[in-house]
Amino acid sequence: MENRVLVLAPFGRDARVIREVLGARQINVHVCDDAQALISAIQQESAATIVTEETLSEGLVEALRDLLARQPPWSDYPFVVLAARQTVRRTDRARLALRELSNLVLLERPVNPDTLASAAQSALRARQRQYLTRKHLAELQSSKLNVEQLNDQLETRIAERTADLASANDRLMHEILERERVESSLVQNQKMEALGRLTGGIAHDFNNLLHAVNLNLQLIERLKVDEDRVRDYARRAKEAVNRGSRLTGQLLSFARTQSLVPKLQDVNELIRNMAELISISVGAHVKLSLALCPGPAWLIVDAAQMEMALLNLSVNARDAMPQGGMLEIHTVIAPTEAEGNPAYPRGAVSVVVRDTGTGIAANLLSKVFDPFFTTKLHAGTGLGLSQVYGFTRQSGGEATVESEVGTGTTVTLSFPLAPAPQHVAAEATAVQDAALAVQAEILVVEDDPGVRRSMVECLQVLGYRVRQASDGAAGLVELEKSRPDLLLVDYLMPRMNGAELIAQAHKMYDELPILLATGYADMKAVERLIGPQLVLAKPFDLDTLGKAVSTELRRKHSA
């Protein structure tokens, strides 16, 4: 309504011509039959009016004068008057009538259509600027009212607060102390970030050492040695390597440099393996109780992140029980709870961590999973529970917390129940793997000489033909010589990392089977190339290496 142009030209073809000319230029036109209809239309909102001079009677001019006198300060309503060609001088009455319309464009007929359209568009633009002024004036008025209200409120508050200056000063001191605590936490977080980067680098180097030790120990176990003690020594050393591997996995999880690699896990077995570490972490004054459901509870999760989540929850429970108490971890399989929920098609596995500590106030329960939120004054980063929540959600599950002050806290992590692993016929697979090993040639690209030599010897023990390269550039040279049946490549190498070498290999050979071995990496770039299921996390054992290689070779032959 505000953007329409009114037309009053009741004589001849003027109204129809004006409508056609303006309508061709997408201008909204409303033709009025008489002066009364024009006055009514102007009162109902419009942007401009086009009238012919002969319609400006004294009655119409008087009515327009009243309307213009009552228009708001921002408004200066525009008119376009189509005047007849003057062969004689215009009368005083006609000049007075035109003068009454202050914002006026006078066009002498006959009028060029472009000139008429230009005059109408100019009037519309002028009206749009008036609308903008109206908007600004309304905003100014609203701001003025808000300022007046704020001033009134401020005066009231000043009057009320005058008697409470001592209390306000106490609050100010509290805020200063809180700011100092936040600044201290920020410094602590920066230290933790630097420590995380250092930890990740150390874990990578340590993984390479463990990898070489692990593979050599397995080679020793396969030797035909008469001394049983040698095999026993190798077995005990391998157990120590496995413990070191779990430690480096937890270090990488702490450093947040390890991407989630979800695999099928029995969470009950995982908790049993962690029981000793949790007991040491919570201390002797906290009694640990495990109540695990009978049989395996299968989940598809990242084992290192699951261990870190349980460790975070256990440490939080310990801090909530400074005088000692009970920490209970139990698992529940609920195949019927999640019926109808597409997120849990087979049911749900819940891992429940319950303590008998001080509890959490009800008004804080909604914030416990927020990053940097902590109830530990001058201690903690506030990242433990947020990491638990993020890992659980990323794994397709949910995290909930229940607590009562003075009674304790219960944190429940619910995950979709996964199907049990399907066992294949081992003998048939072994025969097929042996046949593939006789025919397959593998190219190993690894910059660490000890690790490379161990992998080459293990693959040779498994029956494969092996070529090797000391870095990415040398690997490209070997690839150019001939296509291997499988490429086994390290990630962190000088000049050209494993992801870059994989990209070049894909350009050279389509559908080349590839395995990537790494102890530490930003796996996002790798996963875009080959997927997370084709990554061997160092240190891996000979059986894991053999299974991964044979799986990839079988996939190639079955494709």
C-alpha positions, 0 to 999 in steps of 0.5 A, a space after each residue: 500500500 505505501 508504494 502505490 502511485 495514485 492517479 486522478 485523470 477522469 477525462 479522456 484516455 489520460 488515466 489508462 495511458 498513465 497506468 500503461 506507461 507506469 505499469 510497464 516499469 513495474 510501478 504499482 498504480 491505483 486509478 481514482 474515479 473522482 476527488 473523493 476517492 483520491 482523498 480516501 486513497 491518500 488516507 489509506 497510504 500511498 507514495 505519490 499522486 499524479 493529477 491532471 491540472 483541470 481536476 484541481 477544483 477548490 474543493 479538492 485543493 481544500 481537502 488536500 490542504 487539510 491532509 497536508 497540514 495534518 501529515 507528520 513532520 517526516 512527511 512531505 507528500 509528493 505530487 505530479 501535476 500534468 498541466 495543459 499547454 498554456 496558450 494564455 497566462 495561468 489564472 491567479 486561482 490556478 497558481 494558488 492551487 498549485 502553490 498549495 501542493 508544496 512538493 510538486 513536479 509540474 509536467 506540461 502535456 503532451 508528456 513524453 512517457 519516459 519523462 512521466 515514468 522518470 517523474 513518478 520514479 523520482 517521487 517514489 524515491 523521495 517518498 522512500 527516503 521519507 519512510 527511512 526518515 520515519 523509521 529513524 525518527 521512530 528509532 530515536 523516539 524508542 531510544 529516547 523512551 528507553 533512555 528515559 526509562 533507564 534513567 528512571 531505573 538508574 536513579 531508583 537503583 542509585 537511591 536503593 544502592 546508596 545504603 548498600 555500599 559496604 556490601 557492594 564493596 565486598 562483591 567487588 573484591 569477590 569479583 577481583 578474586 574471581 578474575 584472578 582465578 580465571 586468569 590463573 586458570 587460563 595460564 594453567 590451560 596454556 601450560 596444559 596445551 604446551 604439555 599436550 604438544 610435548 606429550 604427543 611428540 614424546 609418545 610418537 617417538 616412544 611408539 616407534 621404539 615400542 614398535 621395533 621392540 614388539 616386532 623383534 620380540 615376536 620374531 624371537 618367539 617364532 624362532 625354534 629355541 630349545 630354551 623355554 626361558 628365552 620364550 618366557 623372557 620374550 613373553 614377559 618383555 612383550 607384556 611390558 611393551 603392551 603396557 607401554 603401548 596402552 600408556 602412550 595411547 593414553 598420553 596421545 588421548 591426553 594430548 588430544 592429537 589422536 583422532 577417534 578410531 572407533 572399533 568393536 570393543 568389549 567394554 567389560 574387558 576394557 574396564 577390567 584392564 583399567 581397574 588397576 590404573 583406576 585404583 592407583 589414580 583414586 588412591 587407597 582411601 577410595 574403594 573401587 567396586 566393579 559390577 559388570 553385566 554377565 558376558 561381553 558388552 559390545 560397543 563401537 568406540 575408540 578404546 583410548 578415548 573410552 579409557 580417558 573418559 572413565 579415568 576422568 570420571 574416576 578422578 572427579 569422583 576422587 576429588 568429590 570424596 576427600 575423606 574417602 568413600 566408594 566408587 562403583 563402576 557398573 555396566 548394564 545392557 538394556 535391549 528393550 529400553 531403546 525400542 523405537 529409538 533409531 539411535 539404538 536399534 539393538 538396544 543400549 549399553 550403559 556405563 555408570 560411574 557412581 560415587 558417594 561424594 559431596 554431590 553437585 548443587 541442583 542449579 549447577 547440574 545443567 552446566 557440568 558438561 560445559 567447557 571450562 566449568 569447574 566446581 574446584 576452586 583454584 584447581 582443574 581446567 574444567 575440560 574433563 567432563 566436557 571431553 567425556 560429553 564430546 566423546 560420548 556424543 561423537 560415538 553416537 551415545 548420550 551422557 547424563 548426570 544425577 546428583 544430590 548434595 551430601 549423597 553423591 553423583 552418578 554419571 551415565 554414559 549410554 552407547 548403542 549396543 553393537 552386534 557381536 563379532 562374527 568368527 570366520 573359518 580360520 583354516 580356510 582363511 589361513 590357506 587363502 592368506 598363505 596363497 596370497 603371501 606366495 604371490 604378493 609383493 609389498 612396498 614398505 616406506 618407513 624413515 626409521 631404520 629399526 622400525 623399517 627393518 622389523 616390519 620387513 623381516 616380519 612380512 618376510 616371515 609371513 611369506 611376502 616378497 618385500 621391497 623397502 624405501 627410507 622416505 617418501 621420495 625413495 618410495 615414489 622411485 620404487 613405485 615408478 619402477 613397478 606397481 606393488 600389490 600393497 603399499 605399507 607407509 609411515 605417516 611422519 617422514 621428512 620432506 614428504 609425509 605419508 598422506 602426501 605419498 598416498 596421494 601421489 600413489 593414487 595418481 599413479 595406480 588406481 585402487 592400489 591397496 594401502 595401509 598406513 602405520 603411525 604412532 601419532 598423527 592428525 588423522 583427518 587428512 589421512 581419513 579423507 584419503 584411505 579411511 580410518 579402518 586402514 590405519 595401523 596404530 603403532 606399536 602393532 604386533 605381527 598378528 595384527 600386521 598379518 591380518 591387516 595385510 591379508 584383509 587388504 589383499 583379499 579385498 583386492 582379489 575379490 574386487 
